[in-house]
Amino acid sequence: MNAIFKLFKIAIVSLLISGCNADTINCLIKTDKGDIIIELYPEKAPITVANFLKYVDANKYENSAFFRVCNTQNEAERSIPIEVIQGGLNENAEGFPPINIETTKETGLKHENGTLSMARLEPNTATDSFFICIGNQPELDFGGKRNPDGQGFAAFGKVTKGMDVVKAIQQMKDTSQYLVEPVVIKNIKRIQ
């Protein structure tokens, strides 16, 4: 029993020293414009995080792209403007089946500066495409008016480093919100 207690104590101390947070999973988004580090919240948004990690672990995001940007200029005519960058697989890539939406009402997560969320059309249609918020975007939460169905979008993580890269991508030249030169996502990998 003493040996088990000692092993348990060593494990706890190791976790405290390493600063590891068991409630999050960290990933590195490596782009040709710089690196973005994100943390995911599997306890709050288990379906959405599992879906994203399925793409990550299968290397589906390798050589994908950030392809769409919403900013104050190209959203000026919208009644509910937002500021985000959107990335995901190219049209010819084979993905996985869509997932059920985990609304912000269910998860308690909000679309704040740096929030990572799933893009979708109708509820329960999200697959690989995701976006990162620039500034707080409450109209993307449950009950928000950006999507007419009022369900909002499924937030599931947050940028912890690299918002300068996110903002630089958002300001790149676009045509009708689509980047003239999409930013290559070299890959997305889990990190410690």
N, C-alpha and C positions, 0 to 999 in steps of 0.2 A: 504493500500500500504506500509506503514511504517513497519507493521508486516512482510510482505513478504520480504522486503529488509533486515530486521534483521535476518530472518531465512536463507536467502541466504548468508549473511555475516558470520553467524555462521557455515554454511556448508563449505564455502571456507576456513575459518580459521581452521576448523577441519581437512580438507584435507591437508593443509600446515603443521599443527602440526604433523599429523600422518605420513607424508612423503609418503603418498599414491600416486602412479603413475597410473593414469587411463589408460595409454597406455600399461600396462603389467598385466599379471596374474601370480601369483607365485604358485609354487607347491613344495611339498616335496616328494622326492623319498627316501623311507626308505628301506635300504638293510641290509642284515646280515653282511656287511662289513663297514657300516656307512651310514650317511645321505648325500644326495645331494639336494641342493636347486636350483631350476631353475626358470627363468622368461620366459614367453611366450609373443609373439608379435601379438595379434589378429588383430591390424589395418594393419600390414604389410603382414601377412600371415593368413587371416581369415579362409580359407578352411582347412588348415593344423592344425591350432590351434583348430578349432571346432572339427575336427576328433580326435585329441589327447585327448581333454577334454571329448569327448563322452566315450572313453575308461576309462578315469580317473573316471568320475562321475558314471559309471556303475560298478566300482570296478573290471574291467577286468584285470588290472595289478596286482591284489592281488595274491601273490605266483607265479608270473611269474619270469623271470630271465634275468640277463645279461649273455649271452651265447657265445658271439663271441668277439675276440679281434684281432686287427691288430696292429702290432708293428714293430720296425725296424728288428727284427729277422725273424718273419714269413712272412714279406713282402719283404725280401731281393731280391728274384728272380723276383718280379713284375716290369714291366717297369714303372708303375705309382704307387709307394708305398703310402700308407696312414697310419695314426695312429688314430684309433677310438676304442670305445667299443660299442657293439650292444646289445640291449635288446628288449624284447617283450613277447608276449604270447607263451605258449607251443603249439606244433603242434596239440594237441587235443582240444584246446580252440576255442570256437565259437566267431568269430569277426564280424565286420561290413563290408559292401561293400567297395571296394577300392575308393580312391578319385583322383581327377584331380591334377596333379602336379602344384605347384606354384614355378616356377623357381626363382633362385636368381636374374635373369635379371628382373623379374616382381616385386619381393619384395624388392630388394636392400640389402637384408641380405647376408652375406658372411660366408663361412665355416672357422671360425677363432677358436682360442683356446677356448674350452668350448661350442662351438655351438652345439645345439640340432637340429637334422635333421631326416627326414623320410627315412628309408631304402626302396628300391624297386628293381625290376628287370626291367621291361619295364616302359615307362612313363604311368602314370595313374593307377598304380598297388599298390601303398602304402596302407597299412592297419594299423597294430598295431606296427610293428617293427620300432624302432628308434635307432639312434646312437648319441654318443657324441664325438666331435673332441678333440684330444690332439695335441696342436700346430695348426698353420694355415694350412689349407688343400684346397688351391685354385683349385686343380684339381677336387674337388667335386662341384664347382660352375658351373653355366651355361657356356658352352663352354669348360669346363675342359675335360681332356682326360681319366679320370678314367672310366666313362661309355661311351661306344662307340657311343651312340646316341647323345652325346654332350649336353643333357638337364640338366645334373647335378642332384642334389638332392634338396629337399625342406627344407631349413633351416627355423626354426620357433621359436627358443628360445635360451637361453644361461644359462650355469651354473653360479650361483652367489656365491655359497659356496659349498665346497666339492670336488674341483678338486683333492685334495689329495686322496680321495676315488676313483675317476675315474682313476687316474694314478696307484693306487695300483691294481685295477681290471685289468688294461691293462697288468700288469707285471705278472699276475698269470699264472700257467702252462696251456699250451694249446696243442692240437693235431690238426694240420692243421687248426689253428685259432679258433677252438672250445674249450672252457674251459673244462678241465678235470672235474672240480667241478664248475658248473655254480653258479653265485652269485645270491641268492634269492632276488628278489624285493618283500619285504613284502607287500608294497602297494605304490600307488602314490595318494596323496591328495592335493587339493587346500589349500593354506594357505593365511593369510592376510599379 
